[in-house]
Amino acid sequence: MDNAKFYMLYSSSKGNCAYVKHGEDEFLIDCGVSAKMIETALNQIGTGLKNISAIFITHEHSDHIKGLPTITKYFSTPIYAPANCCEYLIENAPYCGYVNPLVSGEAVNLKDTAVCPIVTPHDARGSVGFRIRAGEEKIGYFTDIGHLSEGVLRGLSGCRRVVIESNHDLEMLKNGTYPYSLKQRILGNMGHLSNELCAKLLPHLAAFGTESFMLAHLSEENNRPNIAFEESLTSLVSGGYRVNENVDGALSLRVAPKSGVMELI
């Protein structure tokens, strides 16, 4: 069976959605932009919402579920979400019907793919990242992380490809226009992962087999793609790794755009 295809469709503090295809499975992670925008992005890679066999929700914040009410109105796609989020989703996406509750550490087995939720430390009713097993390969998808918990580290360890949050630059956030209370929320243990903490993590993941990184969920107000990229690049190079070079053993490092399809290679 061919390797899984993984694409970021949208990634920012204002809307997130990813697409995975492996064997007969085509599924989404989050629907944080309009259904029309998701359909347009899917069409660019030769598919559409009618082909989606499951939707996995990380948590109930609007930048992760915005498109869900419309999608569930027109498609009876199974929805999987953290158990504490299910009632909220049904109330706010009235066509949703029954939402399948996720239990941390218990994989959902699709036809050819296993998707295992892992609790993430974030200020939501329930929040998870995903460790995806596609044949012999493992892929990690973890955003909205207040700190690097043991569960998150275990979920990421050994994944060949990783999507990881690099949300904010510390100085931009501290000196920015956000209210003090919001700054404290983002910086707290249940907030978001900074460029600094993300960058420090990457060499450790590389040591355990990660070959491809995509930095995701960048804040539009408190980050810039080049800043996030340079901090992670410097950390990997300082750890002795070659990055984005056309040589054997070189790692791939990319930054997911706010909008625009990008493949996790």
C-alpha positions, 0 to 999 in steps of 0.5 A, spaced: 500 500 500 502 507 498 504 511 503 499 516 506 498 522 503 497 528 508 496 535 506 495 542 511 489 545 508 488 551 513 493 553 519 492 559 523 489 561 529 483 563 525 482 556 522 485 549 521 483 543 517 488 537 515 486 532 510 489 525 510 488 519 505 491 512 506 488 506 502 481 507 502 480 512 507 480 519 506 479 523 513 479 530 515 482 533 522 478 539 524 474 543 520 475 550 522 474 554 516 467 554 512 465 548 508 466 552 502 473 553 503 474 546 505 471 543 499 475 548 494 482 546 498 480 539 497 478 540 489 485 542 488 488 535 490 483 531 486 477 530 492 471 533 495 467 532 501 463 527 498 469 522 499 471 524 506 469 517 510 471 521 517 472 527 521 476 528 527 475 534 531 481 536 536 477 540 540 471 545 540 474 552 539 471 555 533 477 555 529 477 548 529 469 547 528 467 553 524 465 548 518 462 543 521 454 545 522 454 546 514 458 539 513 454 535 517 447 538 514 449 535 507 453 529 509 452 524 514 460 523 515 462 520 522 464 525 527 469 523 532 471 528 538 473 528 545 468 525 549 467 532 553 466 536 547 460 531 544 454 535 547 457 541 545 458 539 538 451 536 537 448 543 540 452 547 536 452 543 529 444 541 529 445 536 524 451 532 527 446 527 530 451 522 534 458 524 535 463 518 536 466 520 543 474 519 543 478 516 549 485 518 549 489 512 548 484 508 544 485 508 537 479 509 532 480 503 526 478 505 519 479 501 513 486 502 512 488 507 518 488 507 525 487 514 529 489 514 536 487 520 540 492 523 545 490 528 550 493 535 550 493 540 555 489 546 552 483 550 555 478 546 552 472 542 554 476 536 551 483 537 547 487 531 543 492 531 538 493 524 534 498 519 532 496 516 526 498 509 524 498 508 516 501 501 515 508 501 517 508 509 518 506 513 524 504 520 523 503 525 529 499 531 529 499 536 535 497 543 536 494 547 541 499 545 546 500 549 553 506 545 555 509 538 552 506 533 557 508 526 557 502 524 553 504 529 548 511 527 548 509 519 547 504 521 542 510 524 538 516 519 539 517 515 533 513 518 528 516 519 521 512 525 520 510 530 524 505 537 524 507 541 531 504 547 533 509 553 533 504 558 535 507 565 537 514 569 538 514 570 546 517 577 545 511 579 540 506 576 544 509 580 550 509 586 547 503 586 543 496 589 543 493 583 546 490 584 553 494 582 559 489 576 561 489 573 553 497 574 554 497 570 560 492 565 557 496 563 551 503 563 555 499 558 560 500 551 561 493 550 558 495 555 552 499 554 546 506 552 544 511 558 543 516 558 537 522 557 543 519 550 546 517 547 539 524 549 536 527 545 543 523 539 541 525 538 534 532 535 535 529 530 540 524 528 535 529 527 530 533 523 534 527 518 535 526 518 527 522 524 525 524 526 518 519 531 516 516 537 520 511 542 519 510 548 523 503 549 524 497 554 528 501 560 527 498 566 530 497 571 525 498 577 531 504 574 534 508 570 529 511 570 523 513 564 518 520 566 517 521 567 525 518 560 527 522 557 521 528 560 523 528 558 530 526 551 529 532 551 523 537 553 528 535 548 533 536 542 528 542 545 525 545 546 532 543 539 534 547 536 528 542 535 523 542 537 516 535 540 513 532 542 507 538 539 503 538 534 497 542 529 501 541 523 504 539 523 511 537 531 511 530 533 514 524 536 511 522 543 515 516 547 512 511 552 515 504 551 514 501 557 510 495 560 513 491 558 507 493 554 501 494 546 500 501 544 503 503 537 503 507 534 509 512 530 505 
